[in-house]
Amino acid sequence: MSDGHYLERAEDLIYIGQPDLTADEQEAVLGVLRRGWLTRGPECAAFEKEFCESVQASQALMVSSCTAALHLALLVQDIGPGDEVILPSLTFSATAHVVVQCGAKPVFAEIDPATYCLDPSHAESLITPRTRALMAVHFGGHPADLKRLRDIASRHGIALIEDAAHGLGGAIDGTPVGAAPSIACFSFYSTKNITTAEGGMLADPDPARLKRAERLSRHGMDTDAWVRQEGEAPVWRYVVDEIGYKYNANDLLAALGRIQLKRLQEMQQKRAQAWSFYQEMFSDDDRLAPPQTSFGMTHAMHLYLLRLCDECSADRDEVVTTLRSKGIGATVHYDPVHLQPVYQKRFGTRKGQLPVTEKIASRILSLPMHSRMTDQQANRVSIELLRIL
Ligand SMILES: *Cc1c(COP(=O)(O)O)cnc(C)c1O
């Protein structure tokens, strides 16, 4: 995470992820400030439209975070107490938290050892009459196996919800991650492939569900301030028919997002450059398993996840710590959610429950990967890593 340390930034530190901002982003935000309408308004609507075009979604709602989008995606499926949702444990804790926040039970499934995404067969084996949804994570940017997951979801009459926080820029057989009929939640947090500082997007092709998500994102109110001030009805009048949340985005963030989205391909190309540099450096080394991309898939290259093989005697935590001591922002995505104390306490999850996930999670590390990385930086990271090993 880089933006918390902006002022301490030294030239020779290499960050795990870094926002890539130009004068165009500055100008767009200043434009909103000059016009004076700051909260949700025309910039959000324009960003939503452009985002849909970019990922081939039929409709989308910008919200305050991907976490908010995930929560809303579950709520509009009426998922609540007594229900179960199946998801991978190798993910950011928010993917599981939103299930709990709905009152439902998270059921953790294994990952595919090649892609680190939800294992469709294991997920299917965990389906019970209480299961209401599968949640897939496009882990690190590798698209989840949507073809098989969709088939399972439709055979069992349950929803498939994608945590696409890492997935923007990815594709399956040329179709972008997020394309209809996906229910997909994107993140624009500072370290993601595009950023609005904080922000998220919910793509859901069902008009009634997305409309309800929009209402829930502004306290359950039927209209927002921009619509009311543009409309004929009295500006103060709104109707609340559900207890909602404060999950709306705002025009400052959307203006930033519109420029970032325009620059997505350019930024992805720069990621690809650092990516191939690493692949070149590590692919012939028996001790290392660099990321693979399944046939037909386009990797979003959000995280460069390197796995230490059994042949590698080095301790993963020690490798990460040593890299960090040399100014290289390596890190671990993530300690599995089912091993977090609160999940063990509340849901009885335990060590040994998911051997594939636990093994992989103990051997992977993430190397710096962002669109501002230079070849020299990728080179320094690679050399340091190989020297440590
Ligand atoms: C970043 C992230 C989120 C949360 O995104 P926010 O926009 O910060 O709420 C959810 N899931 C995964 C896998 C993430 O990496």
The ligand as a Gaussian input file, in Angstrom:
#p B3LYP/6-31G(d) Opt

LIG

0 1
 C       -9.501000      -4.361000      -2.629000
 C      -10.364000      -5.560000      -2.532000
 C      -11.693000      -5.496000      -2.083000
 C      -12.274000      -4.275000      -1.447000
 O      -12.261000      -3.164000      -2.260000
 P      -12.615000      -1.738000      -1.615000
 O      -12.903000      -0.911000      -2.812000
 O      -11.414000      -1.291000      -0.857000
 O      -13.806000      -1.940000      -0.750000
 C      -12.466000      -6.636000      -2.135000
 N      -11.967000      -7.794000      -2.589000
 C      -10.700000      -7.914000      -3.002000
 C      -10.226000      -9.233000      -3.517000
 C       -9.851000      -6.805000      -2.970000
 O       -8.574000      -6.919000      -3.347000

